[in-house]
Amino acid sequence: MSQRKAVTKKLALEYRRASKAGKGLILDQVCGLNGWHRNHARKALTQALTIRAVKPRPPKPPLGMAS
């Protein structure tokens, strides 16, 4: 899984700068490497470079001692 993310992130930089014909070639490359459909590959390439805010989880309540 981490290898797929690494490949996708690397190709996402090229995908952003490429022309329409170049984007098609990059999509073919990503589909061949990851086994994804073109639509999924396109979405993954565009979302690979977006920064997402991560909210911390609330702490779990302590477990009570049952006697």
Predicted model as a PDB file, atoms N, CA, C, CB and O in Angstrom, pLDDT in the B-factor column:
MODEL        1                                                                  
ATOM      1  N   MET A   1       0.821  -1.195   0.000  1.00 69.00           N  
ATOM      2  CA  MET A   1       0.000   0.000   0.000  1.00 69.00           C  
ATOM      3  C   MET A   1       0.860   1.251   0.000  1.00 69.00           C  
ATOM      4  CB  MET A   1      -0.931   0.002   1.197  1.00 69.00           C  
ATOM      5  O   MET A   1       0.561   2.212  -0.709  1.00 69.00           O  
ATOM      6  N   SER A   2       1.921   1.247   0.787  1.00 83.00           N  
ATOM      7  CA  SER A   2       2.764   2.435   0.843  1.00 83.00           C  
ATOM      8  C   SER A   2       3.496   2.649  -0.470  1.00 83.00           C  
ATOM      9  CB  SER A   2       3.763   2.324   1.987  1.00 83.00           C  
ATOM     10  O   SER A   2       3.804   3.785  -0.829  1.00 83.00           O  
ATOM     11  N   GLN A   3       3.780   1.561  -1.197  1.00 87.00           N  
ATOM     12  CA  GLN A   3       4.434   1.706  -2.495  1.00 87.00           C  
ATOM     13  C   GLN A   3       3.491   2.351  -3.498  1.00 87.00           C  
ATOM     14  CB  GLN A   3       4.911   0.344  -3.016  1.00 87.00           C  
ATOM     15  O   GLN A   3       3.916   3.164  -4.320  1.00 87.00           O  
ATOM     16  N   ARG A   4       2.215   1.994  -3.434  1.00 86.00           N  
ATOM     17  CA  ARG A   4       1.239   2.618  -4.327  1.00 86.00           C  
ATOM     18  C   ARG A   4       1.138   4.107  -4.057  1.00 86.00           C  
ATOM     19  CB  ARG A   4      -0.134   1.962  -4.171  1.00 86.00           C  
ATOM     20  O   ARG A   4       1.071   4.912  -4.985  1.00 86.00           O  
ATOM     21  N   LYS A   5       1.127   4.473  -2.771  1.00 86.00           N  
ATOM     22  CA  LYS A   5       1.040   5.888  -2.418  1.00 86.00           C  
ATOM     23  C   LYS A   5       2.274   6.648  -2.885  1.00 86.00           C  
ATOM     24  CB  LYS A   5       0.865   6.049  -0.908  1.00 86.00           C  
ATOM     25  O   LYS A   5       2.167   7.775  -3.367  1.00 86.00           O  
ATOM     26  N   ALA A   6       3.448   6.032  -2.743  1.00 88.00           N  
ATOM     27  CA  ALA A   6       4.685   6.687  -3.157  1.00 88.00           C  
ATOM     28  C   ALA A   6       4.710   6.910  -4.662  1.00 88.00           C  
ATOM     29  CB  ALA A   6       5.895   5.859  -2.729  1.00 88.00           C  
ATOM     30  O   ALA A   6       5.090   7.984  -5.129  1.00 88.00           O  
ATOM     31  N   VAL A   7       4.307   5.901  -5.418  1.00 87.00           N  
ATOM     32  CA  VAL A   7       4.276   6.027  -6.878  1.00 87.00           C  
ATOM     33  C   VAL A   7       3.245   7.066  -7.296  1.00 87.00           C  
ATOM     34  CB  VAL A   7       3.962   4.666  -7.539  1.00 87.00           C  
ATOM     35  O   VAL A   7       3.497   7.878  -8.186  1.00 87.00           O  
ATOM     36  N   THR A   8       2.092   7.038  -6.655  1.00 90.00           N  
ATOM     37  CA  THR A   8       1.028   7.984  -6.999  1.00 90.00           C  
ATOM     38  C   THR A   8       1.455   9.411  -6.690  1.00 90.00           C  
ATOM     39  CB  THR A   8      -0.263   7.644  -6.241  1.00 90.00           C  
ATOM     40  O   THR A   8       1.196  10.320  -7.479  1.00 90.00           O  
ATOM     41  N   LYS A   9       2.106   9.617  -5.550  1.00 91.00           N  
ATOM     42  CA  LYS A   9       2.526  10.967  -5.185  1.00 91.00           C  
ATOM     43  C   LYS A   9       3.594  11.493  -6.141  1.00 91.00           C  
ATOM     44  CB  LYS A   9       3.052  10.988  -3.748  1.00 91.00           C  
ATOM     45  O   LYS A   9       3.584  12.671  -6.499  1.00 91.00           O  
ATOM     46  N   LYS A  10       4.514  10.620  -6.553  1.00 92.00           N  
ATOM     47  CA  LYS A  10       5.564  11.038  -7.477  1.00 92.00           C  
ATOM     48  C   LYS A  10       4.973  11.411  -8.836  1.00 92.00           C  
ATOM     49  CB  LYS A  10       6.610   9.925  -7.638  1.00 92.00           C  
ATOM     50  O   LYS A  10       5.345  12.426  -9.425  1.00 92.00           O  
ATOM     51  N   LEU A  11       4.066  10.596  -9.320  1.00 92.00           N  
ATOM     52  CA  LEU A  11       3.467  10.873 -10.621  1.00 92.00           C  
ATOM     53  C   LEU A  11       2.457  12.015 -10.560  1.00 92.00           C  
ATOM     54  CB  LEU A  11       2.797   9.626 -11.157  1.00 92.00           C  
ATOM     55  O   LEU A  11       2.145  12.616 -11.589  1.00 92.00           O  
ATOM     56  N   ALA A  12       1.941  12.323  -9.370  1.00 94.00           N  
ATOM     57  CA  ALA A  12       0.974  13.418  -9.233  1.00 94.00           C  
ATOM     58  C   ALA A  12       1.623  14.757  -9.561  1.00 94.00           C  
ATOM     59  CB  ALA A  12       0.389  13.449  -7.810  1.00 94.00           C  
ATOM     60  O   ALA A  12       0.973  15.640 -10.121  1.00 94.00           O  
ATOM     61  N   LEU A  13       2.902  14.914  -9.215  1.00 93.00           N  
ATOM     62  CA  LEU A  13       3.601  16.156  -9.553  1.00 93.00           C  
ATOM     63  C   LEU A  13       3.708  16.317 -11.064  1.00 93.00           C  
ATOM     64  CB  LEU A  13       5.003  16.180  -8.916  1.00 93.00           C  
ATOM     65  O   LEU A  13       3.504  17.413 -11.586  1.00 93.00           O  
ATOM     66  N   GLU A  14       4.025  15.240 -11.766  1.00 94.00           N  
ATOM     67  CA  GLU A  14       4.106  15.292 -13.219  1.00 94.00           C  
ATOM     68  C   GLU A  14       2.724  15.482 -13.833  1.00 94.00           C  
ATOM     69  CB  GLU A  14       4.758  14.019 -13.764  1.00 94.00           C  
ATOM     70  O   GLU A  14       2.571  16.197 -14.824  1.00 94.00           O  
ATOM     71  N   TYR A  15       1.716  14.837 -13.242  1.00 94.00           N  
ATOM     72  CA  TYR A  15       0.351  14.914 -13.761  1.00 94.00           C  
ATOM     73  C   TYR A  15      -0.173  16.343 -13.707  1.00 94.00           C  
ATOM     74  CB  TYR A  15      -0.576  13.985 -12.972  1.00 94.00           C  
ATOM     75  O   TYR A  15      -0.863  16.790 -14.624  1.00 94.00           O  
ATOM     76  N   ARG A  16       0.152  17.055 -12.641  1.00 93.00           N  
ATOM     77  CA  ARG A  16      -0.332  18.432 -12.489  1.00 93.00           C  
ATOM     78  C   ARG A  16       0.212  19.342 -13.589  1.00 93.00           C  
ATOM     79  CB  ARG A  16       0.062  18.985 -11.114  1.00 93.00           C  
ATOM     80  O   ARG A  16      -0.492  20.229 -14.072  1.00 93.00           O  
ATOM     81  N   ARG A  17       1.463  19.120 -13.980  1.00 94.00           N  
ATOM     82  CA  ARG A  17       2.114  19.991 -14.964  1.00 94.00           C  
ATOM     83  C   ARG A  17       1.909  19.547 -16.407  1.00 94.00           C  
ATOM     84  CB  ARG A  17       3.581  20.062 -14.678  1.00 94.00           C  
ATOM     85  O   ARG A  17       2.210  20.310 -17.324  1.00 94.00           O  
ATOM     86  N   ALA A  18       1.412  18.345 -16.633  1.00 95.00           N  
ATOM     87  CA  ALA A  18       1.352  17.771 -17.973  1.00 95.00           C  
ATOM     88  C   ALA A  18       0.217  18.366 -18.799  1.00 95.00           C  
ATOM     89  CB  ALA A  18       1.190  16.266 -17.888  1.00 95.00           C  
ATOM     90  O   ALA A  18      -0.753  18.911 -18.272  1.00 95.00           O  
ATOM     91  N   SER A  19       0.379  18.240 -20.124  1.00 96.00           N  
ATOM     92  CA  SER A  19      -0.691  18.623 -21.037  1.00 96.00           C  
ATOM     93  C   SER A  19      -1.751  17.530 -21.036  1.00 96.00           C  
ATOM     94  CB  SER A  19      -0.144  18.867 -22.474  1.00 96.00           C  
ATOM     95  O   SER A  19      -1.613  16.527 -20.336  1.00 96.00           O  
ATOM     96  N   LYS A  20      -2.795  17.720 -21.810  1.00 96.00           N  
ATOM     97  CA  LYS A  20      -3.874  16.728 -21.840  1.00 96.00           C  
ATOM     98  C   LYS A  20      -3.374  15.382 -22.356  1.00 96.00           C  
ATOM     99  CB  LYS A  20      -5.032  17.226 -22.713  1.00 96.00           C  
ATOM    100  O   LYS A  20      -3.746  14.336 -21.824  1.00 96.00           O  
ATOM    101  N   ALA A  21      -2.541  15.402 -23.379  1.00 96.00           N  
ATOM    102  CA  ALA A  21      -1.994  14.151 -23.914  1.00 96.00           C  
ATOM    103  C   ALA A  21      -1.055  13.504 -22.896  1.00 96.00           C  
ATOM    104  CB  ALA A  21      -1.247  14.407 -25.246  1.00 96.00           C  
ATOM    105  O   ALA A  21      -1.042  12.282 -22.745  1.00 96.00           O  
ATOM    106  N   GLY A  22      -0.276  14.322 -22.206  1.00 96.00           N  
ATOM    107  CA  GLY A  22       0.635  13.798 -21.188  1.00 96.00           C  
ATOM    108  C   GLY A  22      -0.107  13.200 -20.013  1.00 96.00           C  
ATOM    109  O   GLY A  22       0.324  12.201 -19.437  1.00 96.00           O  
ATOM    110  N   LYS A  23      -1.228  13.816 -19.658  1.00 96.00           N  
ATOM    111  CA  LYS A  23      -2.035  13.281 -18.557  1.00 96.00           C  
ATOM    112  C   LYS A  23      -2.594  11.906 -18.908  1.00 96.00           C  
ATOM    113  CB  LYS A  23      -3.182  14.244 -18.215  1.00 96.00           C  
ATOM    114  O   LYS A  23      -2.693  11.034 -18.044  1.00 96.00           O  
ATOM    115  N   GLY A  24      -2.957  11.713 -20.167  1.00 96.00           N  
ATOM    116  CA  GLY A  24      -3.447  10.409 -20.593  1.00 96.00           C  
ATOM    117  C   GLY A  24      -2.382   9.345 -20.473  1.00 96.00           C  
ATOM    118  O   GLY A  24      -2.675   8.220 -20.068  1.00 96.00           O  
ATOM    119  N   LEU A  25      -1.144   9.680 -20.819  1.00 96.00           N  
ATOM    120  CA  LEU A  25      -0.044   8.729 -20.706  1.00 96.00           C  
ATOM    121  C   LEU A  25       0.242   8.392 -19.246  1.00 96.00           C  
ATOM    122  CB  LEU A  25       1.214   9.289 -21.374  1.00 96.00           C  
ATOM    123  O   LEU A  25       0.501   7.236 -18.909  1.00 96.00           O  
ATOM    124  N   ILE A  26       0.196   9.398 -18.385  1.00 96.00           N  
ATOM    125  CA  ILE A  26       0.436   9.165 -16.956  1.00 96.00           C  
ATOM    126  C   ILE A  26      -0.676   8.303 -16.373  1.00 96.00           C  
ATOM    127  CB  ILE A  26       0.536  10.505 -16.188  1.00 96.00           C  
ATOM    128  O   ILE A  26      -0.411   7.424 -15.553  1.00 96.00           O  
ATOM    129  N   LEU A  27      -1.929   8.547 -16.789  1.00 95.00           N  
ATOM    130  CA  LEU A  27      -3.040   7.718 -16.320  1.00 95.00           C  
ATOM    131  C   LEU A  27      -2.853   6.262 -16.736  1.00 95.00           C  
ATOM    132  CB  LEU A  27      -4.371   8.253 -16.862  1.00 95.00           C  
ATOM    133  O   LEU A  27      -3.110   5.350 -15.950  1.00 95.00           O  
ATOM    134  N   ASP A  28      -2.404   6.045 -17.974  1.00 95.00           N  
ATOM    135  CA  ASP A  28      -2.145   4.673 -18.428  1.00 95.00           C  
ATOM    136  C   ASP A  28      -1.064   4.019 -17.572  1.00 95.00           C  
ATOM    137  CB  ASP A  28      -1.724   4.661 -19.915  1.00 95.00           C  
ATOM    138  O   ASP A  28      -1.155   2.838 -17.236  1.00 95.00           O  
ATOM    139  N   GLN A  29      -0.050   4.793 -17.226  1.00 94.00           N  
ATOM    140  CA  GLN A  29       1.052   4.286 -16.407  1.00 94.00           C  
ATOM    141  C   GLN A  29       0.554   3.898 -15.012  1.00 94.00           C  
ATOM    142  CB  GLN A  29       2.174   5.342 -16.301  1.00 94.00           C  
ATOM    143  O   GLN A  29       0.873   2.816 -14.520  1.00 94.00           O  
ATOM    144  N   VAL A  30      -0.216   4.766 -14.382  1.00 94.00           N  
ATOM    145  CA  VAL A  30      -0.720   4.505 -13.035  1.00 94.00           C  
ATOM    146  C   VAL A  30      -1.677   3.309 -13.045  1.00 94.00           C  
ATOM    147  CB  VAL A  30      -1.428   5.757 -12.468  1.00 94.00           C  
ATOM    148  O   VAL A  30      -1.649   2.484 -12.132  1.00 94.00           O  
ATOM    149  N   CYS A  31      -2.515   3.217 -14.063  1.00 94.00           N  
ATOM    150  CA  CYS A  31      -3.448   2.087 -14.159  1.00 94.00           C  
ATOM    151  C   CYS A  31      -2.697   0.777 -14.320  1.00 94.00           C  
ATOM    152  CB  CYS A  31      -4.418   2.283 -15.334  1.00 94.00           C  
ATOM    153  O   CYS A  31      -3.090  -0.235 -13.738  1.00 94.00           O  
ATOM    154  N   GLY A  32      -1.627   0.778 -15.099  1.00 94.00           N  
ATOM    155  CA  GLY A  32      -0.845  -0.436 -15.285  1.00 94.00           C  
ATOM    156  C   GLY A  32      -0.103  -0.858 -14.033  1.00 94.00           C  
ATOM    157  O   GLY A  32      -0.003  -2.048 -13.738  1.00 94.00           O  
ATOM    158  N   LEU A  33       0.421   0.119 -13.289  1.00 91.00           N  
ATOM    159  CA  LEU A  33       1.189  -0.200 -12.084  1.00 91.00           C  
ATOM    160  C   LEU A  33       0.299  -0.636 -10.925  1.00 91.00           C  
ATOM    161  CB  LEU A  33       2.015   0.998 -11.666  1.00 91.00           C  
ATOM    162  O   LEU A  33       0.618  -1.594 -10.221  1.00 91.00           O  
ATOM    163  N   ASN A  34      -0.808   0.060 -10.727  1.00 91.00           N  
ATOM    164  CA  ASN A  34      -1.641  -0.187  -9.551  1.00 91.00           C  
ATOM    165  C   ASN A  34      -2.836  -1.078  -9.814  1.00 91.00           C  
ATOM    166  CB  ASN A  34      -2.117   1.102  -9.002  1.00 91.00           C  
ATOM    167  O   ASN A  34      -3.442  -1.588  -8.871  1.00 91.00           O  
ATOM    168  N   GLY A  35      -3.191  -1.277 -11.081  1.00 93.00           N  
ATOM    169  CA  GLY A  35      -4.366  -2.083 -11.386  1.00 93.00           C  
ATOM    170  C   GLY A  35      -5.668  -1.350 -11.136  1.00 93.00           C  
ATOM    171  O   GLY A  35      -6.705  -1.979 -10.922  1.00 93.00           O  
ATOM    172  N   TRP A  36      -5.626  -0.030 -11.161  1.00 94.00           N  
ATOM    173  CA  TRP A  36      -6.822   0.779 -10.939  1.00 94.00           C  
ATOM    174  C   TRP A  36      -7.509   1.091 -12.256  1.00 94.00           C  
ATOM    175  CB  TRP A  36      -6.469   2.077 -10.206  1.00 94.00           C  
ATOM    176  O   TRP A  36      -6.906   0.969 -13.323  1.00 94.00           O  
ATOM    177  N   HIS A  37      -8.781   1.499 -12.181  1.00 95.00           N  
ATOM    178  CA  HIS A  37      -9.482   2.039 -13.338  1.00 95.00           C  
ATOM    179  C   HIS A  37      -9.016   3.476 -13.545  1.00 95.00           C  
ATOM    180  CB  HIS A  37     -11.034   1.967 -13.150  1.00 95.00           C  
ATOM    181  O   HIS A  37      -8.475   4.097 -12.630  1.00 95.00           O  
ATOM    182  N   ARG A  38      -9.226   3.997 -14.743  1.00 96.00           N  
ATOM    183  CA  ARG A  38      -8.754   5.356 -15.060  1.00 96.00           C  
ATOM    184  C   ARG A  38      -9.413   6.408 -14.171  1.00 96.00           C  
ATOM    185  CB  ARG A  38      -9.028   5.681 -16.533  1.00 96.00           C  
ATOM    186  O   ARG A  38      -8.765   7.372 -13.765  1.00 96.00           O  
ATOM    187  N   ASN A  39     -10.692   6.228 -13.869  1.00 96.00           N  
ATOM    188  CA  ASN A  39     -11.386   7.216 -13.044  1.00 96.00           C  
ATOM    189  C   ASN A  39     -10.806   7.255 -11.634  1.00 96.00           C  
ATOM    190  CB  ASN A  39     -12.888   6.908 -12.988  1.00 96.00           C  
ATOM    191  O   ASN A  39     -10.609   8.333 -11.072  1.00 96.00           O  
ATOM    192  N   HIS A  40     -10.534   6.088 -11.063  1.00 95.00           N  
ATOM    193  CA  HIS A  40      -9.944   6.036  -9.727  1.00 95.00           C  
ATOM    194  C   HIS A  40      -8.530   6.609  -9.745  1.00 95.00           C  
ATOM    195  CB  HIS A  40      -9.929   4.590  -9.199  1.00 95.00           C  
ATOM    196  O   HIS A  40      -8.138   7.320  -8.819  1.00 95.00           O  
ATOM    197  N   ALA A  41      -7.771   6.307 -10.779  1.00 95.00           N  
ATOM    198  CA  ALA A  41      -6.403   6.820 -10.888  1.00 95.00           C  
ATOM    199  C   ALA A  41      -6.409   8.345 -11.003  1.00 95.00           C  
ATOM    200  CB  ALA A  41      -5.685   6.195 -12.106  1.00 95.00           C  
ATOM    201  O   ALA A  41      -5.569   9.017 -10.404  1.00 95.00           O  
ATOM    202  N   ARG A  42      -7.346   8.886 -11.765  1.00 95.00           N  
ATOM    203  CA  ARG A  42      -7.433  10.340 -11.914  1.00 95.00           C  
ATOM    204  C   ARG A  42      -7.735  11.005 -10.581  1.00 95.00           C  
ATOM    205  CB  ARG A  42      -8.508  10.713 -12.941  1.00 95.00           C  
ATOM    206  O   ARG A  42      -7.127  12.018 -10.238  1.00 95.00           O  
ATOM    207  N   LYS A  43      -8.672  10.438  -9.829  1.00 95.00           N  
ATOM    208  CA  LYS A  43      -9.025  11.008  -8.526  1.00 95.00           C  
ATOM    209  C   LYS A  43      -7.856  10.885  -7.549  1.00 95.00           C  
ATOM    210  CB  LYS A  43     -10.275  10.308  -7.951  1.00 95.00           C  
ATOM    211  O   LYS A  43      -7.590  11.808  -6.779  1.00 95.00           O  
ATOM    212  N   ALA A  44      -7.161   9.753  -7.581  1.00 94.00           N  
ATOM    213  CA  ALA A  44      -6.039   9.551  -6.668  1.00 94.00           C  
ATOM    214  C   ALA A  44      -4.901  10.514  -6.980  1.00 94.00           C  
ATOM    215  CB  ALA A  44      -5.541   8.107  -6.745  1.00 94.00           C  
ATOM    216  O   ALA A  44      -4.243  11.010  -6.065  1.00 94.00           O  
ATOM    217  N   LEU A  45      -4.661  10.786  -8.261  1.00 94.00           N  
ATOM    218  CA  LEU A  45      -3.588  11.710  -8.639  1.00 94.00           C  
ATOM    219  C   LEU A  45      -3.921  13.147  -8.224  1.00 94.00           C  
ATOM    220  CB  LEU A  45      -3.339  11.643 -10.156  1.00 94.00           C  
ATOM    221  O   LEU A  45      -3.036  13.886  -7.794  1.00 94.00           O  
ATOM    222  N   THR A  46      -5.173  13.541  -8.349  1.00 93.00           N  
ATOM    223  CA  THR A  46      -5.522  14.911  -7.971  1.00 93.00           C  
ATOM    224  C   THR A  46      -5.558  15.087  -6.458  1.00 93.00           C  
ATOM    225  CB  THR A  46      -6.871  15.295  -8.568  1.00 93.00           C  
ATOM    226  O   THR A  46      -5.261  16.174  -5.962  1.00 93.00           O  
ATOM    227  N   GLN A  47      -5.918  14.035  -5.708  1.00 93.00           N  
ATOM    228  CA  GLN A  47      -6.001  14.139  -4.253  1.00 93.00           C  
ATOM    229  C   GLN A  47      -4.667  13.869  -3.561  1.00 93.00           C  
ATOM    230  CB  GLN A  47      -7.040  13.181  -3.733  1.00 93.00           C  
ATOM    231  O   GLN A  47      -4.537  14.118  -2.363  1.00 93.00           O  
ATOM    232  N   ALA A  48      -3.674  13.363  -4.295  1.00 92.00           N  
ATOM    233  CA  ALA A  48      -2.400  13.006  -3.672  1.00 92.00           C  
ATOM    234  C   ALA A  48      -1.649  14.238  -3.172  1.00 92.00           C  
ATOM    235  CB  ALA A  48      -1.531  12.236  -4.660  1.00 92.00           C  
ATOM    236  O   ALA A  48      -0.842  14.135  -2.248  1.00 92.00           O  
ATOM    237  N   LEU A  49      -1.905  15.386  -3.764  1.00 89.00           N  
ATOM    238  CA  LEU A  49      -1.160  16.585  -3.389  1.00 89.00           C  
ATOM    239  C   LEU A  49      -1.954  17.540  -2.503  1.00 89.00           C  
ATOM    240  CB  LEU A  49      -0.719  17.308  -4.625  1.00 89.00           C  
ATOM    241  O   LEU A  49      -1.433  18.585  -2.114  1.00 89.00           O  
ATOM    242  N   THR A  50      -3.192  17.209  -2.176  1.00 90.00           N  
ATOM    243  CA  THR A  50      -3.975  18.080  -1.300  1.00 90.00           C  
ATOM    244  C   THR A  50      -3.643  17.772   0.155  1.00 90.00           C  
ATOM    245  CB  THR A  50      -5.495  17.908  -1.561  1.00 90.00           C  
ATOM    246  O   THR A  50      -3.437  16.619   0.534  1.00 90.00           O  
ATOM    247  N   ILE A  51      -3.596  18.813   0.946  1.00 88.00           N  
ATOM    248  CA  ILE A  51      -3.305  18.670   2.373  1.00 88.00           C  
ATOM    249  C   ILE A  51      -4.630  18.570   3.111  1.00 88.00           C  
ATOM    250  CB  ILE A  51      -2.446  19.870   2.911  1.00 88.00           C  
ATOM    251  O   ILE A  51      -5.500  19.428   2.965  1.00 88.00           O  
ATOM    252  N   ARG A  52      -4.774  17.523   3.899  1.00 87.00           N  
ATOM    253  CA  ARG A  52      -6.004  17.311   4.642  1.00 87.00           C  
ATOM    254  C   ARG A  52      -5.754  17.549   6.124  1.00 87.00           C  
ATOM    255  CB  ARG A  52      -6.553  15.893   4.403  1.00 87.00           C  
ATOM    256  O   ARG A  52      -4.765  17.072   6.681  1.00 87.00           O  
ATOM    257  N   ALA A  53      -6.650  18.283   6.752  1.00 92.00           N  
ATOM    258  CA  ALA A  53      -6.544  18.520   8.192  1.00 92.00           C  
ATOM    259  C   ALA A  53      -7.007  17.276   8.934  1.00 92.00           C  
ATOM    260  CB  ALA A  53      -7.378  19.761   8.623  1.00 92.00           C  
ATOM    261  O   ALA A  53      -8.051  16.706   8.617  1.00 92.00           O  
ATOM    262  N   VAL A  54      -6.240  16.868   9.903  1.00 91.00           N  
ATOM    263  CA  VAL A  54      -6.574  15.692  10.694  1.00 91.00           C  
ATOM    264  C   VAL A  54      -6.970  16.145  12.085  1.00 91.00           C  
ATOM    265  CB  VAL A  54      -5.386  14.691  10.750  1.00 91.00           C  
ATOM    266  O   VAL A  54      -6.191  16.799  12.780  1.00 91.00           O  
ATOM    267  N   LYS A  55      -8.185  15.795  12.491  1.00 94.00           N  
ATOM    268  CA  LYS A  55      -8.653  16.161  13.819  1.00 94.00           C  
ATOM    269  C   LYS A  55      -8.234  15.069  14.803  1.00 94.00           C  
ATOM    270  CB  LYS A  55     -10.200  16.366  13.832  1.00 94.00           C  
ATOM    271  O   LYS A  55      -8.374  13.882  14.506  1.00 94.00           O  
ATOM    272  N   PRO A  56      -7.728  15.455  15.958  1.00 95.00           N  
ATOM    273  CA  PRO A  56      -7.373  14.421  16.939  1.00 95.00           C  
ATOM    274  C   PRO A  56      -8.626  13.765  17.503  1.00 95.00           C  
ATOM    275  CB  PRO A  56      -6.528  15.021  18.082  1.00 95.00           C  
ATOM    276  O   PRO A  56      -9.671  14.400  17.649  1.00 95.00           O  
ATOM    277  N   ARG A  57      -8.497  12.505  17.810  1.00 94.00           N  
ATOM    278  CA  ARG A  57      -9.624  11.780  18.396  1.00 94.00           C  
ATOM    279  C   ARG A  57      -9.789  12.168  19.867  1.00 94.00           C  
ATOM    280  CB  ARG A  57      -9.420  10.249  18.259  1.00 94.00           C  
ATOM    281  O   ARG A  57      -8.813  12.487  20.546  1.00 94.00           O  
ATOM    282  N   PRO A  58     -11.024  12.138  20.346  1.00 94.00           N  
ATOM    283  CA  PRO A  58     -11.205  12.391  21.786  1.00 94.00           C  
ATOM    284  C   PRO A  58     -10.648  11.196  22.567  1.00 94.00           C  
ATOM    285  CB  PRO A  58     -12.727  12.629  22.137  1.00 94.00           C  
ATOM    286  O   PRO A  58     -10.694  10.063  22.088  1.00 94.00           O  
ATOM    287  N   PRO A  59     -10.127  11.448  23.757  1.00 94.00           N  
ATOM    288  CA  PRO A  59      -9.554  10.330  24.537  1.00 94.00           C  
ATOM    289  C   PRO A  59     -10.646   9.356  24.969  1.00 94.00           C  
ATOM    290  CB  PRO A  59      -8.800  10.861  25.784  1.00 94.00           C  
ATOM    291  O   PRO A  59     -11.799   9.734  25.171  1.00 94.00           O  
ATOM    292  N   LYS A  60     -10.254   8.105  25.102  1.00 92.00           N  
ATOM    293  CA  LYS A  60     -11.186   7.087  25.561  1.00 92.00           C  
ATOM    294  C   LYS A  60     -11.403   7.257  27.055  1.00 92.00           C  
ATOM    295  CB  LYS A  60     -10.666   5.663  25.236  1.00 92.00           C  
ATOM    296  O   LYS A  60     -10.480   7.627  27.782  1.00 92.00           O  
ATOM    297  N   PRO A  61     -12.612   6.991  27.514  1.00 91.00           N  
ATOM    298  CA  PRO A  61     -12.844   7.087  28.964  1.00 91.00           C  
ATOM    299  C   PRO A  61     -12.096   5.976  29.688  1.00 91.00           C  
ATOM    300  CB  PRO A  61     -14.360   7.013  29.288  1.00 91.00           C  
ATOM    301  O   PRO A  61     -11.939   4.885  29.141  1.00 91.00           O  
ATOM    302  N   PRO A  62     -11.632   6.233  30.911  1.00 89.00           N  
ATOM    303  CA  PRO A  62     -10.914   5.192  31.640  1.00 89.00           C  
ATOM    304  C   PRO A  62     -11.855   4.044  32.005  1.00 89.00           C  
ATOM    305  CB  PRO A  62     -10.265   5.774  32.909  1.00 89.00           C  
ATOM    306  O   PRO A  62     -13.046   4.241  32.248  1.00 89.00           O  
ATOM    307  N   LEU A  63     -11.288   2.853  32.033  1.00 87.00           N  
ATOM    308  CA  LEU A  63     -12.067   1.678  32.402  1.00 87.00           C  
ATOM    309  C   LEU A  63     -12.208   1.622  33.918  1.00 87.00           C  
ATOM    310  CB  LEU A  63     -11.408   0.383  31.864  1.00 87.00           C  
ATOM    311  O   LEU A  63     -11.223   1.738  34.647  1.00 87.00           O  
ATOM    312  N   GLY A  64     -13.417   1.446  34.374  1.00 77.00           N  
ATOM    313  CA  GLY A  64     -13.669   1.380  35.818  1.00 77.00           C  
ATOM    314  C   GLY A  64     -13.282   0.026  36.386  1.00 77.00           C  
ATOM    315  O   GLY A  64     -13.374  -0.995  35.705  1.00 77.00           O  
ATOM    316  N   MET A  65     -12.858   0.025  37.607  1.00 71.00           N  
ATOM    317  CA  MET A  65     -12.499  -1.232  38.274  1.00 71.00           C  
ATOM    318  C   MET A  65     -13.768  -1.880  38.808  1.00 71.00           C  
ATOM    319  CB  MET A  65     -11.469  -0.990  39.428  1.00 71.00           C  
ATOM    320  O   MET A  65     -14.420  -1.344  39.704  1.00 71.00           O  
ATOM    321  N   ALA A  66     -14.107  -3.026  38.257  1.00 63.00           N  
ATOM    322  CA  ALA A  66     -15.294  -3.756  38.708  1.00 63.00           C  
ATOM    323  C   ALA A  66     -14.903  -4.732  39.802  1.00 63.00           C  
ATOM    324  CB  ALA A  66     -15.970  -4.501  37.531  1.00 63.00           C  
ATOM    325  O   ALA A  66     -13.944  -5.489  39.650  1.00 63.00           O  
ATOM    326  N   SER A  67     -15.642  -4.720  40.906  1.00 56.00           N  
ATOM    327  CA  SER A  67     -15.303  -5.646  42.015  1.00 56.00           C  
ATOM    328  C   SER A  67     -16.412  -6.602  42.320  1.00 56.00           C  
ATOM    329  CB  SER A  67     -14.966  -4.878  43.269  1.00 56.00           C  
ATOM    330  O   SER A  67     -16.280  -7.435  43.217  1.00 56.00           O  
TER     331      SER A  67                                                      
ENDMDL                                                                          
END                                                                             
